Amino acid sequence: MENKEINNEYRSKWRNVLCFFFPFVGFILFLVFTDKDKYFSKKCGISALIGFLTILLLSIILLVLFLIYSYIYIINHGGL
Protein backbone atom coordinates (compact mmCIF):
# COMPACT_ATOMS: atom_id res chain seq x y z
CA MET A 1 0.00 0.00 0.00
CA GLU A 2 2.78 2.45 0.91
CA ASN A 3 4.65 1.67 -2.32
CA LYS A 4 1.53 2.50 -4.34
CA GLU A 5 1.18 5.88 -2.58
CA ILE A 6 4.83 6.70 -3.30
CA ASN A 7 4.37 5.73 -6.96
CA ASN A 8 1.25 7.94 -7.27
CA GLU A 9 3.04 10.80 -5.53
CA TYR A 10 5.99 10.41 -7.92
CA ARG A 11 3.69 10.47 -10.95
CA SER A 12 1.81 13.44 -9.54
CA LYS A 13 5.02 15.45 -9.29
CA TRP A 14 5.85 14.75 -12.93
CA ARG A 15 2.35 15.72 -13.98
CA ASN A 16 2.74 19.01 -12.10
CA VAL A 17 6.03 19.64 -13.90
CA LEU A 18 4.31 18.88 -17.23
CA CYS A 19 1.47 21.27 -16.38
CA PHE A 20 3.93 23.98 -15.36
CA PHE A 21 6.00 23.86 -18.55
CA PHE A 22 2.98 23.32 -20.82
CA PRO A 23 0.14 25.35 -19.27
CA PHE A 24 -2.26 24.55 -22.13
CA VAL A 25 -1.91 20.83 -21.37
CA GLY A 26 -2.41 21.56 -17.68
CA PHE A 27 -5.60 23.48 -18.41
CA ILE A 28 -6.93 20.59 -20.50
CA LEU A 29 -6.08 18.09 -17.73
CA PHE A 30 -7.78 20.41 -15.24
CA LEU A 31 -10.99 20.35 -17.31
CA VAL A 32 -10.86 16.60 -17.98
CA PHE A 33 -10.32 15.56 -14.35
CA THR A 34 -12.65 18.10 -12.71
CA ASP A 35 -15.34 15.49 -12.03
CA LYS A 36 -13.15 12.39 -11.74
CA ASP A 37 -10.30 13.44 -9.44
CA LYS A 38 -10.71 16.84 -7.80
CA TYR A 39 -7.32 16.77 -6.02
CA PHE A 40 -5.40 16.01 -9.23
CA SER A 41 -7.50 18.51 -11.16
CA LYS A 42 -6.75 21.25 -8.63
CA LYS A 43 -3.01 20.51 -8.72
CA CYS A 44 -2.96 20.61 -12.53
CA GLY A 45 -4.90 23.87 -12.57
CA ILE A 46 -2.59 25.54 -10.06
CA SER A 47 0.55 24.33 -11.86
CA ALA A 48 -0.81 25.52 -15.21
CA LEU A 49 -1.72 28.92 -13.78
CA ILE A 50 1.72 29.36 -12.20
CA GLY A 51 3.37 28.28 -15.46
CA PHE A 52 1.29 30.73 -17.48
CA LEU A 53 2.03 33.60 -15.09
CA THR A 54 5.75 32.75 -15.18
CA ILE A 55 5.79 32.84 -18.98
CA LEU A 56 3.90 36.13 -18.95
CA LEU A 57 6.26 37.70 -16.40
CA LEU A 58 9.37 36.55 -18.27
CA SER A 59 7.96 37.90 -21.53
CA ILE A 60 7.35 41.32 -19.97
CA ILE A 61 10.84 41.38 -18.45
CA LEU A 62 12.45 40.47 -21.80
CA LEU A 63 10.39 43.11 -23.60
CA VAL A 64 11.47 45.81 -21.14
CA LEU A 65 15.12 44.74 -21.43
CA PHE A 66 14.89 44.81 -25.22
CA LEU A 67 13.37 48.31 -25.18
CA ILE A 68 16.06 49.58 -22.80
CA TYR A 69 18.81 48.05 -24.96
CA SER A 70 17.29 49.57 -28.12
CA TYR A 71 17.05 52.99 -26.51
CA ILE A 72 20.67 52.86 -25.36
CA TYR A 73 21.79 51.67 -28.81
CA ILE A 74 19.96 54.53 -30.53
CA ILE A 75 21.42 57.13 -28.15
CA ASN A 76 24.99 55.82 -28.59
CA HIS A 77 24.80 55.71 -32.38
CA GLY A 78 23.39 59.18 -32.98
CA GLY A 79 19.73 58.39 -33.57
CA LEU A 80 18.01 56.44 -36.27
N, C-alpha and C positions, 0 to 999 in steps of 0.2 A: 504494500500500500504506500509506504513512504517513497519507494523508488518511483512509483507512478506520479506522485505529487512533484517530485524533483524533475522528472521528465516534462511534465506539463508546465512547470515553472520555467524550465529552460526554453521550451518552445515559445512560451509567452513572451520572454525577453526578446527572442529573435523576431517575433511578430511586431513587437513595439519598435524595434530598430527599423524594420521594413516600413512600418507606418510613418516613422519619423522622416526617413530619407525619401519616401514616395508618398506624400500626403494624399494624393488622389486615390491611391490604393487603400490607404487607411480610412478615407472617407467612405469608400465602397464597402470595406469590411465592417465599418461602423453601421451602415445601413442594413447590410445583410444579416448581421448577428444581433440586431436590436431586440428581436423577439426570442431568439434561441438562447443566447448567452449574454446577459446584461453586463456582467463583469468584464468579459472580453471585449464587448462592444464599447464599453466606456473607456477601457484602456486604449483601444485603437483610435477612438475619437480624440482623446487627449493627446496621444502621440502625433496624430495627423495635424492637429491644431498647432501644437508646439513646432512641428516641422515647417508648417506653412508660415508661421510668424517668424521663424528663424530665417527662412528664405527671403521673406519680405524685408526684414531688417538688414540682412546682408546686401540685398539689392539697393536699398536706400543708401547705405554706407558707401558702397562702391560708386554709386551715381554722384554722391557729394564729393568723394575723392577725385573722380574724373573731372568734375566741374572745377574744382580747385586747381588741379594740375593744368587744365586747359587755360584757365585764367592766368596762372603764373607763366605759362608758355607764351601766351599772347603778349603779356607785359614785357617779358624779357626779349622778345623778338620784334619789338616795335610795332605792334598791332597786326591787323590782318593783312 
